[in-house]
Amino acid sequence: MSLEVDVDHARESFHLVARFSAAPGLTALFGRSGSGKTTLIDIVGGLIRPDRGRIAIDGAVVVDTERGVFVPKHRRRIGYVFQDSRLFPHLSVRSNLLYGRWFAGDGGTAANLASVVELLGIGHLLERRPDSLSGGEKQRVAIGRALLAHPRALLMDEPLASLDEARRAEILPYIERLRDEAGLPILYVSHSVAEVARLATTVVILTDGQVTAVGPVADILSQAEESEGGSVLEATVARHDEAFQLSVLATEAGELQVPRLSAPVGAAVRAYIRSRDVMLSLRPPEEISALNVLAGKVAAITPSANGAQADVRLDCNGAALTARLTAKSVQRLALAPGRPVYAVIKSVSFERS
Amino acid sequence: MTPEEWTAVRLSLLVATTATLASLPFGIAIAWLLARRRFWGKSLLDTLVHLPLILPPVVTGYLLLISFGKRGPIGAFLDEQFGIVFSFRWTGAALACAVMGFPLLVRAIRLSIEAVDTRLESAAGTLGAHPFLVFATITLPLCLPGVIAGAILCFAKSMGEFGATITFVSNIPGETQTLPSLIYTLTQIPGGDAGAMRLTLVSIAISMVALLGSELLARRIGVRQMAA
């Protein structure tokens, strides 16, 4: 299934223009607050009627202003997971989960409930009331509730924003499973690079209401925002070093040591490395505290707008890594495309995946 | 208590219950309109609903008499088309009580509907619930304490309604002589003091039971909704 969006919506001083399509997998809508991310998914979900545009799920048109089509939200079958879970306080967790199924009106209930409960690990919560759940549990129930309404697409508006770091870590694996197993397009609003790097298949960048970039996560994030540039490395967990509480990841570029992950050996993970956390050295650095040093060659140098800094893109055995250096360092090291260098990465700069 | 007094008490309970139950659906509908919709003439409707609260009850009763009386435009129509007669019947007393209690009913329900988070309603919508079902399954259960409070207020108002009732349907023993009307009658005749006092005590007892009952009910609903 796929989701096609092409809309135009003006509201006071703000103008949203967005056109993209989301394939199965997770499409992250990424941008600063106020860039129009929530407005955009509210339009997709039917909470806002756009001034102009067309939205189709798997070819079925739900909005087409030219032909006067506007399918109301209760007939769109688009699941929506809100930032503030919005569980119904007067219903038990079980009734909350089954609420949408009432209206979806098809069979296979028990099996479905069981599989969603299993997927999200909420079996022990079924008879409880929403207000007795932790923030992380609430969000998992909210995700389950949206799934059980048999949606054709799933919208998630910063589902982790109101949670602390530990609760986020608790939910992220479930969202990953959802992305890999549910087989429906997920539109995921976020302003966290870490979340996007970890979860997204495709990234749509919104800046002041305009789509400024669309593409695979690895290509897009490195050019995302000046201050937030970085690289994504696909990796697998090679082994765990229990003595030092570290995990060793195997990547195309070489091995990386990161703080102990919960993922098992062999699991695929993504490491996100911010450009500013990468230092370059012409010789193999010795006797330094950083654990991770990758060898590579300079592929390209892009000076920043004011010329004070430059993004140096490296080719590390086929994997791309970007380092942000001052223009002075670039000159001092006489960096130029083709020059072999060593990239020093502080292990703390890995996004836990 | 004399048989006459018992009749008045029974009649009052019947009139108040009928008035409350019959006006409840309309009260909920209008409270929802006022709480959740924007439409032309909304403040007019709001004023109209509240009018019985500020008009002298006798004026309300008189307006009912000239519109719902046998020769009044609405009364005549209802009589001819459906055989429904209000004038000088207990149903007329119930109508007068419903009109007088309506502002209290609507006000309490409106406030509690406004307190229901609209974000929950739109969440229910995205789960496939038609707006009517969203109201029935989300809004109504969540504002139930307010609905009960409104109904009790309306019932209490109906038990005590005097001015509009006596103006509209008079003071006919066994038909329209409610508890307050009989107390009034008893105070007008020599030796009626004892009866008036008995009815006063009955009136106080009924009011207290109604209030306590609503407290208990509201608390039970509250507990069910907040339960851990």
HADDOCK unambig.tbl for C-alpha pairs under 7 A between the chains (distance, minus, plus):
assign (segid A and resid 73 and name CA) (segid B and resid 125 and name CA) 5.98 0.50 0.50
assign (segid A and resid 73 and name CA) (segid B and resid 126 and name CA) 5.38 0.50 0.50
assign (segid A and resid 74 and name CA) (segid B and resid 125 and name CA) 4.76 0.50 0.50
assign (segid A and resid 74 and name CA) (segid B and resid 126 and name CA) 5.21 0.50 0.50
assign (segid A and resid 74 and name CA) (segid B and resid 127 and name CA) 6.38 0.50 0.50
assign (segid A and resid 74 and name CA) (segid B and resid 128 and name CA) 3.89 0.50 0.50
assign (segid A and resid 74 and name CA) (segid B and resid 129 and name CA) 5.45 0.50 0.50
assign (segid A and resid 74 and name CA) (segid B and resid 130 and name CA) 5.91 0.50 0.50
assign (segid A and resid 75 and name CA) (segid B and resid 128 and name CA) 5.90 0.50 0.50
assign (segid A and resid 77 and name CA) (segid B and resid 128 and name CA) 6.58 0.50 0.50
assign (segid A and resid 78 and name CA) (segid B and resid 126 and name CA) 6.65 0.50 0.50
assign (segid A and resid 79 and name CA) (segid B and resid 126 and name CA) 6.26 0.50 0.50
assign (segid A and resid 79 and name CA) (segid B and resid 127 and name CA) 6.55 0.50 0.50
assign (segid A and resid 80 and name CA) (segid B and resid 126 and name CA) 6.42 0.50 0.50
assign (segid A and resid 86 and name CA) (segid B and resid 120 and name CA) 5.65 0.50 0.50
assign (segid A and resid 86 and name CA) (segid B and resid 123 and name CA) 6.79 0.50 0.50
assign (segid A and resid 88 and name CA) (segid B and resid 120 and name CA) 6.69 0.50 0.50
assign (segid A and resid 89 and name CA) (segid B and resid 225 and name CA) 6.44 0.50 0.50
assign (segid A and resid 90 and name CA) (segid B and resid 142 and name CA) 6.91 0.50 0.50
assign (segid A and resid 90 and name CA) (segid B and resid 225 and name CA) 4.65 0.50 0.50
assign (segid A and resid 100 and name CA) (segid B and resid 127 and name CA) 4.62 0.50 0.50
assign (segid A and resid 100 and name CA) (segid B and resid 128 and name CA) 5.97 0.50 0.50
assign (segid A and resid 103 and name CA) (segid B and resid 128 and name CA) 5.56 0.50 0.50
assign (segid A and resid 103 and name CA) (segid B and resid 129 and name CA) 6.11 0.50 0.50
assign (segid A and resid 104 and name CA) (segid B and resid 128 and name CA) 6.70 0.50 0.50
assign (segid A and resid 128 and name CA) (segid B and resid 228 and name CA) 6.73 0.50 0.50
assign (segid A and resid 129 and name CA) (segid B and resid 227 and name CA) 6.67 0.50 0.50
assign (segid A and resid 129 and name CA) (segid B and resid 228 and name CA) 5.66 0.50 0.50
assign (segid A and resid 131 and name CA) (segid B and resid 228 and name CA) 6.88 0.50 0.50
assign (segid A and resid 132 and name CA) (segid B and resid 228 and name CA) 5.38 0.50 0.50
assign (segid A and resid 146 and name CA) (segid B and resid 127 and name CA) 6.60 0.50 0.50
assign (segid A and resid 149 and name CA) (segid B and resid 127 and name CA) 5.81 0.50 0.50
